[in-house]
Amino acid sequence: MTEKSQQSFVQPRKTYRKLWLQIHLYLGLTLGAMFALIGLTGSLIVFWQPLDAALNPVLLKTGSACIESAYHPLDTLLAAAQARIPAQGQLGSVSFPDTERPLYTLWYQMPAPEADWNDRYTLYLDPCSGTVTGPRLWESQLRPWAKPLMGIVLKIHASLMLNFPGLWLGNYLLSFGSALVMASIVIGVYLWWPRNRRWLAALKIKRNASAERLNYDLHKTFGIFAGLLLLVSLFSGIHMYSPWTEWIDRSINALSSVTRLSAHPVVSLLSSEKQPISAEQAVNLAKASVPDGRPVSLSLPENSQGVYSVSLTTGAAWDSEVLLDQYSGKVLQSYIPETATLADHFLGWLFPLHTGRAFGLAGRILILLLGLTPTVLYVTGFIRWRQKCKTRQAK
């Protein structure tokens, strides 16, 4: 290649590099602060239940000697809780005791006519004594700040507290903003990629360097080491939002069958002869269909055609789910890791990866630390931008 042709090749590459650098810069400046906040709240959410219990010791207290063999029957506990729910309230779901919250958590809804969804309240049940504590407001679209501190943190992380009746602004900002931040990360990796293959020099933080060089090294090193994990976290996050959920599920279904998309709508068959089975019966039937399954949560039928939905953990990365007819108790559909398709596994892993639960305590600690990196990247990137501005002004 002649010297002239080399110059003609290098010049466009420099031009494109400058363009990508500008895109990376402005995406970081416009979205960086927002995602720094999302990352910090995400770090808090990793252990939100212990934090919530520490902030509300009276509401979430439990007997220290309560073991599973001493639990009251589930139907008895639900009857006690139902007596505390107002007449217009509807019990929706139950979360079972675990190591971080050794209480039953019951979720019920109250009408909120001018909102897009009903207000949600929680009750707490000691499984051994049967003591009911609560209620407390957990979620309200019209009263977003009238909730517990950890509820506010969760809502900031999920929607920036910007979902209003008829306008789910927070959801759109986060989901489409996440896609742009993913693009910015990919651009950042491209800009960092060493053309001379000096990988160690590109990764290390230079010792005894100037403040400007130290800031630059911190930005690129944190970005490279956390980049892949951030991409996974952002992708698994946008899957929780519409229309991304539908887009991603349909794309994956085109490659491998997604059980939920191939199944017909699951409803209970109306029966005038039978009374609905109890919640405890539904849980026992679900346990019988999932060997070694431990109940995690139970969703109650919403209406006469609704079904029981029981989530169970078997130690796999994602939970099994069993749907049962509320009258006959027949298993209508089940999603079990041991019999799942490749597409089911791909989609099933997304939420456990997002929370770190897929890899136990180590995974959750990793997600906690990962939540701090957007702040580091935003601060170091902002400082780098200001340094360049001062240099241009000085010239």
C-alpha positions, 0 to 999 in steps of 0.5 A: 500500500502506498503512502498516499493510499494509507493516508486516504484509509486513515483519514476516514477512520479518524473521522468516524472515530471522532463521530463515535466519540461525540455520540458516546460523549453526548449519550453519557452526558444526557443519560449518565446521571439518570443511570447512575441513580438507577445503579445506586438504587439497584445496589440497595435493592439487592438486599431490600428485604433485610433493609426493610425489616431493619427499618420496620422492626415492629411491623416485620417482627417474628418469633425466633423459634418458629420452624416450618413444622410448627406453621399454622395451616395456610387456609387458617392464616389466610382466613385471619388475614382476610378479616383485616382486609376491607370489604372492597379489597381483593387479596391477590397473592401470597409470598411464602416465608424465606430466610430473609423474611420469615413471614407470609407477605400478603398483597391485596388491592384497593380501588383507585378509580382515577389511576391506571392500577389499583392501590396495593397494600401488604399484610404480614403473617407470623406462620407460627403464632398467626399474628397479623401485622399491617396493613401498610400501603406499598404502591399507589400511582396517585400517592407515589411518595406515601409508601415505605422507604424501600418501596420508594427505592424500588419505584425509583429504580423501576420508573423514576417515579414518573409514571402518571395516569395515562402516561407511563413516562418513567417506563419509556425513559428507562427502557428506551434509555437503556437501549441507548446506554447499551449502544454507548457501552458498545461504542466505548469498547470500540473506542478503547479497542487497542489497534496495536494489540497492546492489551495489558497497556490498554487495561492497566491504570498508569502509576504516578500519572497526572490527575487527568491521566488517572481519571481517563484510566479509571473511566476506561478500565471500569468501563471495560471490566464492567461493560459486559455485565452492564450489557447483561443487566440492561438487556435483562432490565428492558425485558421487563417493559412493554413493548420490549417484552413482546419484541424480545419474546417473539424474536426468541420464539422465532429461534426456539419455541417459547412455551408461554407463547405457544400455549392457549390462554389458560382459564378455569372451566366454570362449574356450578357443581363444584366449589373452588378448591382452597389455597392450601389444596392448590399449593399441595397439588402444585408441589405434587407436580414439581418434585422437591419444589418449595413454594415461593408465591401463590397468586389467587384467581382474579375472577370466576375464570381465573386460575391458581398460579403457584411458583416453586423453587427447586434450586434451579436458577429460575422458579417453576410455575404451575397453573391450576384450575380453581375448581378441579385442581387440574394442572393446566400448564406448567413451566419447569426448568427441568423440562423447559425449551432452550428459549424458556431457559434463555428468558427464565434466566433474565430476571435472576441474572438482573438481580444476581440471584442466579449465583446465590450470595456471590451473585448478589454481591456482584450486582451490588458492586455493579450498581456502583459502576454507572456512577463511577463512569458518569463522574469520570466521564464528566470530569474528562469532558470538562478537562477537554473543554478547559484545554480547548478554551486555553488554546 
